[in-house]
Amino acid sequence: MTSVTQLADSGDPMRMRDLVRMKALATGLLIFATLVFVAMQIWSDSTDGVVWGYVEAAAEAAMVGGIADWFAVTALFRHPLRLPIPHTAIIPKRKDEIGRTLGTFVQDNFLQSEVLSERLSQAGIGGRLADWMIDPVNANAAGRQLGAIVSGITEVLQDDEIQAGIEEALSERLRKINVAPLAGRGIDFLVDGGHHESVLDASLSGVSHVLSDNRDVLRHRLTTESPWWVPEPIDDKVFDRLFSGVTSFTADLASQRDHQLRKNLDVRVRELAEQLKTSPEMHAKAEEVKEEFLAHPEVRAWMNDLWINIKSALVEASNDPESELRVRFEEVLVSGGERLKADPELQAKVDKWVAGAVSYVADQSKGEVADLIASTVEKWDPEETGKLIELQVGRDLQFIRINGTVVGGVAGLVIHAIAHLLG
């Protein structure tokens, strides 16, 4: 059984004090009536029978009324004087039935779509939401909550499952891409825009620098490769002619935009682009290269690390008040509130959407809500349930005891007066 008394006692000490005070007042009034009645019985022979007869009758009736109402109120929550009198301790004995009745009552009277729609349509939720969003203080508070939400979601998610899902999604997406035609269109774009010329110029410049920086290395390599019987002066002349020819050719190729080799290269590059777009062999080769790329350990490691990096960046940005994510989020919230505030039609749409969403959820889940209320009450301890309900309504019920004592006394007085007049 679930304990509810501790929750009630710790959650509302003022209510508990009020209950105790009202019980003391009602009991004190009953004791006073009893003492008056006892006094009248002791001193009745030495007093004026007419005057004190009224007092005795009022005290007796007040005592009876107070005891009767004490019994009635107490019987709701426990057995009076711990005696197992039938039809007492009603709430503890029937708490399960009360829980089911309460669940049904909430379902039938509060979770009806018509009731919710009417209430929500009058609430002006769109306008209230706009006012809330416009306030920068609320936007800042929402930004802080964003950090908590993102952190909470990332903590709940299983990294292994997310990583596997990302890897599978990326791999599947990349496998659907027809690489060869895409590469062919990319080459066409480079050639049509003359971008390949820049690539060639950069390559020729690099070759020129490599030759210049490694002249001595190349000369030494020629020496080691040349036959031993060739004189060194001849090697020098051969190397100078070769080196000069290569550097001169490179320089001409770099400076002459209409060089035949450049033209031939353009033709070959366009032929390669066309083959990539149309050749089955090139297509198969490109797919083979793509599969090798996806299977490479470094690529797979990058895919696995992608979620960790995204997660870390999201958590860090959502918790940093100065981050671009937080700043943008708050700006979007305020600007969205301003647009909503200025657009009555949009407010009406928000109202309609909220009413429809709540009504739909209520229609779909009202049975579950009723079951939740009933099952929750069923788990409560019967005796502690009585204490909890008494804590909530017991103060007001003590007025029944007070009224019973007072009304009983007045009724006794009136009855005694009528009897005296008729006698």
C-alpha positions in Angstrom: 0.0 0.0 0.0 1.2 3.5 -0.8 1.6 5.8 2.2 -0.3 9.1 1.9 -0.5 10.4 5.5 3.2 11.5 5.5 2.6 13.4 2.3 -0.5 15.1 3.8 1.1 15.9 7.1 4.3 17.3 5.7 2.6 19.0 2.7 0.1 21.1 4.6 0.9 21.7 8.3 -1.4 24.7 8.5 -4.4 22.6 7.4 -3.5 20.1 10.1 -3.4 22.8 12.8 -6.8 24.1 11.7 -8.3 20.6 11.8 -6.9 20.1 15.4 -8.2 23.5 16.5 -11.7 22.9 15.1 -11.9 19.4 16.7 -10.9 21.0 20.0 -13.6 23.6 19.6 -16.4 21.2 18.7 -15.3 18.8 21.5 -15.1 21.6 24.0 -18.6 22.8 23.1 -19.9 19.2 23.7 -18.0 18.9 27.0 -19.5 22.3 28.1 -23.0 21.1 27.3 -22.3 17.8 29.2 -21.0 19.7 32.2 -24.1 22.0 32.2 -26.4 18.9 32.0 -24.5 17.2 34.9 -24.7 20.3 37.0 -28.4 20.6 36.5 -28.8 17.0 37.6 -26.8 17.7 40.8 -28.4 21.0 41.7 -31.9 20.6 40.3 -33.5 20.3 43.8 -32.0 23.6 45.0 -32.9 25.7 42.0 -35.9 27.3 40.4 -37.5 24.5 38.4 -38.9 26.7 35.7 -35.8 28.6 34.8 -33.3 25.9 35.2 -35.6 23.4 33.5 -35.0 25.3 30.3 -31.3 25.2 30.9 -31.3 21.5 31.6 -33.5 20.8 28.5 -31.2 22.8 26.3 -28.0 21.2 27.7 -29.5 17.7 27.3 -30.5 18.3 23.7 -27.2 20.0 22.9 -25.3 17.0 24.3 -27.4 14.6 22.4 -27.0 16.5 19.1 -23.3 17.0 19.6 -22.8 13.3 20.4 -24.9 12.2 17.4 -23.0 14.5 15.0 -19.7 13.5 16.5 -20.6 9.9 15.8 -21.7 10.7 12.2 -18.6 12.7 11.4 -16.2 10.2 13.0 -18.0 7.2 11.3 -16.9 8.6 7.9 -13.2 8.1 8.7 -12.9 5.4 11.4 -14.8 3.3 13.9 -16.0 5.5 16.8 -14.3 4.5 20.0 -12.6 1.8 17.9 -15.8 -0.3 18.1 -16.6 -2.2 14.9 -20.1 -0.8 14.6 -21.7 -1.6 11.3 -21.7 1.2 8.6 -18.8 3.1 10.2 -15.2 3.7 8.9 -17.0 4.3 5.6 -14.2 5.9 3.6 -11.5 3.3 4.5 -13.9 0.5 3.7 -15.1 1.9 0.5 -12.0 3.7 -0.8 -11.7 1.5 -3.9 -15.3 2.2 -4.8 -14.8 5.9 -4.1 -11.8 5.9 -6.4 -13.7 4.3 -9.2 -16.6 6.7 -8.7 -14.2 9.7 -8.7 -12.5 8.5 -11.8 -15.9 8.0 -13.6 -17.0 11.4 -12.3 -13.9 13.1 -13.7 -14.2 11.2 -17.0 -17.9 12.1 -17.5 -17.9 15.7 -16.3 -14.4 17.1 -16.9 -12.9 15.2 -19.8 -15.7 15.7 -22.3 -14.5 17.4 -25.6 -17.4 19.8 -25.6 -16.7 21.0 -22.1 -13.0 21.4 -22.8 -13.5 23.1 -26.2 -15.9 25.6 -24.8 -13.7 26.4 -21.8 -10.5 26.7 -23.9 -12.1 28.8 -26.6 -12.9 31.4 -24.0 -9.5 31.3 -22.4 -7.7 33.3 -25.1 -4.7 31.1 -25.1 -3.2 32.6 -28.2 -3.1 36.1 -26.7 -1.8 34.9 -23.4 0.9 32.9 -25.1 1.9 35.9 -27.1 2.2 38.1 -24.0 4.3 35.4 -22.3 6.6 35.0 -25.3 7.2 38.7 -25.7 8.5 39.1 -22.2 12.4 38.8 -22.4 12.4 37.4 -18.8 10.2 34.5 -19.9 12.4 34.0 -23.0 15.5 33.8 -20.8 13.8 31.4 -18.5 12.7 29.3 -21.5 16.3 29.3 -22.7 17.5 27.9 -19.3 14.8 25.3 -19.5 16.0 24.4 -23.1 19.4 23.6 -21.6 17.8 21.3 -19.0 15.6 19.6 -21.6 18.4 19.0 -24.1 20.7 17.6 -21.3 17.8 15.4 -20.0 17.0 14.1 -23.5 20.7 13.3 -24.3 21.1 11.5 -21.0 18.1 9.3 -21.6 19.1 8.4 -25.2 21.3 5.4 -25.6 24.5 6.4 -27.3 25.1 3.0 -28.9 21.7 2.9 -30.5 21.9 6.5 -31.7 25.4 5.9 -33.2 24.3 2.7 -34.9 21.2 4.5 -36.3 23.3 7.4 -37.6 25.8 5.1 -39.2 23.1 3.0 -40.8 21.2 6.1 -42.1 24.3 7.8 -43.5 25.5 4.6 -45.1 22.1 3.9 -46.6 21.9 7.5 -47.9 25.3 7.4 -49.4 24.7 4.0 -51.1 21.6 5.5 -52.8 23.8 8.2 -54.4 24.9 7.4 -57.9 28.4 8.5 -57.6 29.7 8.3 -61.2 27.1 10.5 -62.9 27.4 13.0 -60.0 31.1 13.1 -60.5 30.6 13.6 -64.2 28.3 16.5 -63.7 30.8 17.9 -61.2 33.6 17.8 -63.8 31.3 19.5 -66.4 30.7 22.3 -63.9 34.4 22.7 -63.3 35.2 22.8 -67.0 32.3 25.0 -68.0 33.3 27.5 -65.4 37.0 27.3 -66.2 37.7 26.2 -62.7 39.8 23.3 -63.9 42.2 25.9 -65.3 42.9 27.2 -61.8 43.5 23.7 -60.6 46.0 23.1 -63.5 47.7 26.4 -62.8 48.1 25.6 -59.1 49.5 22.2 -60.0 52.0 23.6 -62.5 53.1 26.2 -60.0 53.6 23.4 -57.4 55.6 21.4 -59.9 57.8 24.4 -60.7 58.5 24.9 -57.0 59.2 21.3 -56.4 61.7 21.2 -59.4 63.4 24.4 -58.2 63.6 23.3 -54.5 64.9 19.8 -55.4 67.4 20.6 -58.2 70.4 19.2 -56.3 68.5 16.1 -55.3 67.5 15.4 -58.9 71.1 16.1 -60.0 72.4 13.6 -57.5 69.9 11.0 -58.6 71.0 11.4 -62.2 74.6 10.8 -61.0 73.7 7.6 -59.3 71.6 6.3 -62.3 74.2 7.3 -65.0 76.7 4.6 -66.2 80.0 4.9 -64.4 81.9 5.4 -67.6 80.0 8.6 -68.5 82.1 11.6 -67.6 80.6 14.0 -65.0 80.7 17.1 -67.3 78.5 15.2 -69.7 76.1 14.3 -66.9 76.0 18.0 -66.0 75.1 19.0 -69.6 72.5 16.3 -69.9 70.9 17.3 -66.6 71.0 21.0 -67.4 69.3 20.4 -70.8 66.7 18.1 -69.2 66.0 20.4 -66.3 65.8 23.4 -68.5 63.5 21.7 -70.9 61.1 20.5 -68.2 61.0 23.9 -66.4 60.6 25.7 -69.7 57.8 23.4 -70.7 56.1 23.9 -67.4 56.4 27.6 -67.7 55.0 27.6 -71.2 52.1 25.4 -70.2 51.4 27.8 -67.3 51.6 31.0 -69.3 50.0 30.0 -72.7 46.2 29.5 -72.2 45.9 28.2 -75.7 48.6 25.6 -75.4 47.9 22.4 -77.2 48.4 20.3 -74.2 45.8 22.4 -72.3 43.4 21.8 -75.2 44.1 18.1 -75.2 43.6 18.0 -71.4 40.2 19.8 -71.8 39.1 17.1 -74.3 40.2 14.3 -72.1 38.6 15.8 -69.1 35.3 16.1 -70.9 35.6 12.6 -72.2 36.1 11.4 -68.6 33.0 13.3 -67.5 30.9 11.7 -70.3 32.2 8.3 -69.4 31.3 8.8 -65.8 27.8 9.7 -66.8 27.2 6.9 -69.4 29.8 4.1 -69.0 28.6 1.0 -67.0 32.2 0.1 -66.3 32.9 3.5 -64.8 29.7 3.3 -62.8 30.7 -0.1 -61.4 34.2 1.2 -60.6 32.8 4.2 -58.8 30.4 2.0 -56.8 33.3 -0.2 -55.8 35.3 2.8 -54.7 32.3 4.1 -52.7 31.9 0.8 -50.9 35.6 0.7 -50.0 35.2 4.2 -48.7 32.2 3.3 -46.5 34.0 0.2 -45.2 37.2 2.1 -44.3 37.8 2.0 -40.5 38.5 5.8 -40.3 35.1 6.5 -42.0 33.3 4.2 -39.7 35.0 5.7 -36.7 34.0 9.2 -37.9 30.4 8.1 -38.2 30.5 6.7 -34.7 32.0 9.8 -33.3 29.5 12.1 -35.1 26.7 11.6 -32.5 29.1 12.2 -29.6 30.3 15.4 -31.2 26.8 16.6 -32.0 25.6 15.7 -28.5 28.5 17.4 -26.8 28.0 20.6 -28.9 24.2 20.7 -28.3 24.6 20.3 -24.5 27.3 22.8 -24.3 25.5 25.4 -26.5 22.1 24.9 -24.7 23.6 25.5 -21.3 25.7 28.5 -22.3 23.7 31.7 -22.0 26.0 33.4 -24.5 26.0 30.7 -27.1 24.5 31.3 -30.5 21.9 28.6 -30.0 20.6 30.2 -26.8 20.6 33.7 -28.2 18.9 32.7 -31.4 16.3 30.6 -29.4 15.4 33.6 -27.2 15.3 36.0 -30.2 13.0 33.6 -32.1 10.7 33.2 -29.1 10.3 36.9 -28.6 9.9 37.7 -32.3 7.4 34.8 -32.6 5.4 36.3 -29.7 5.4 39.7 -31.4 4.0 38.2 -34.6 1.4 36.2 -32.7 0.4 39.3 -30.7 -0.1 41.4 -33.9 -2.1 38.7 -35.8 -5.6 38.0 -34.4 -6.1 35.3 -37.0 -3.0 33.5 -35.9 -4.2 33.7 -32.3 -7.5 32.2 -33.3 -5.7 29.4 -35.1 -3.6 28.7 -31.9 -6.8 28.7 -29.8 -8.5 26.3 -32.2 -5.4 24.1 -32.4 -5.0 23.9 -28.6 -8.7 23.2 -28.1 -8.6 20.5 -30.8 -5.5 18.9 -29.4 -6.7 18.9 -25.8 -10.1 17.6 -26.9 -8.5 14.8 -28.9 -6.2 13.8 -26.1 -9.2 13.9 -23.6 -11.3 11.7 -25.9 -8.5 9.2 -26.5 -7.3 9.0 -22.9 -10.2 9.8 -20.6 -10.7 6.1 -19.9 -7.0 5.8 -18.9 -7.4 8.9 -16.7 -10.3 7.3 -14.9 -8.4 4.0 -14.5 -5.4 5.9 -13.3 -7.4 7.6 -10.5 -9.1 4.4 -9.5 -5.8 2.4 -9.5 -4.0 5.1 -7.6 -6.7 5.1 -4.9 -6.6 1.3 -4.7 -2.9 1.4 -3.8 -3.5 3.7 -0.9 -3.6 2.3 2.6 -7.3 2.4 3.8 -6.6 3.9 7.2 -4.2 6.5 5.9 -6.7 7.3 3.1 -9.3 8.2 5.7 -6.7 10.4 7.4 -5.8 12.2 4.2 -9.4 12.9 3.3 -10.1 14.0 6.9 -7.2 16.4 6.6 -8.7 18.0 3.5 -12.3 18.3 4.6 -12.3 17.5 8.3 -12.1 21.2 9.4 -15.4 22.0 7.6 -17.0 18.8 9.0 -16.3 20.0 12.5 -18.8 22.7 11.9 -21.4 20.0 11.6 -20.6 18.9 15.1 -20.7 22.5 16.3 -24.0 23.2 14.5 -25.4 19.9 15.9 -24.6 20.9 19.4 -25.9 24.5 19.0 -29.0 23.5 17.0 -29.7 20.6 19.4 -29.6 23.0 22.4 -32.0 25.4 20.6 -34.3 22.6 19.6 -34.3 21.3 23.2 -35.1 24.7 24.5 -38.0 25.1 22.0 -39.4 21.7 22.7 -39.2 22.2 26.5 -41.0 25.6 26.0 -43.8 24.0 24.0 -44.2 21.2 26.5 -44.2 23.7 29.3 -46.9 25.8 27.6 -49.0 22.8 26.7 -48.7 21.4 30.2 
